[in-house]
């Protein structure tokens, strides 16, 4: 299956990069 989330190791090292797309999507859908 497609992996929508980055590996856990990547999340731990770059939490900002993993949450940025979610934040942008939220801003786009709420505007």
N, C-alpha and C positions, 0 to 999 in steps of 0.2 A: 504493500500500500504506500501511498505518498506520505512522506514525512513532513508534516506541516510545521512542526517545531524543530529548532536546531537541537543538536545533541545536548545532553545534560551538561557535559563538560563545557561546551561553548556557552551555555546559559550561565554557568557559574563564573566564567571568566569575563563575560561581556553581558551583564544583565540589561544594560541600557540598549544594546543592539537588539536584544531579543524582545524588548518591550516597545521599541520605537515603532515598528510596523503596526502594532496593535493600537498605539496612540494615534497614529496618523489615520488609520481606518476609522477610529472612533470619531475623530474630528471631521472627517469627510462625510460620515453618515449622519452626524448630528447637525450639520450646517444646512 
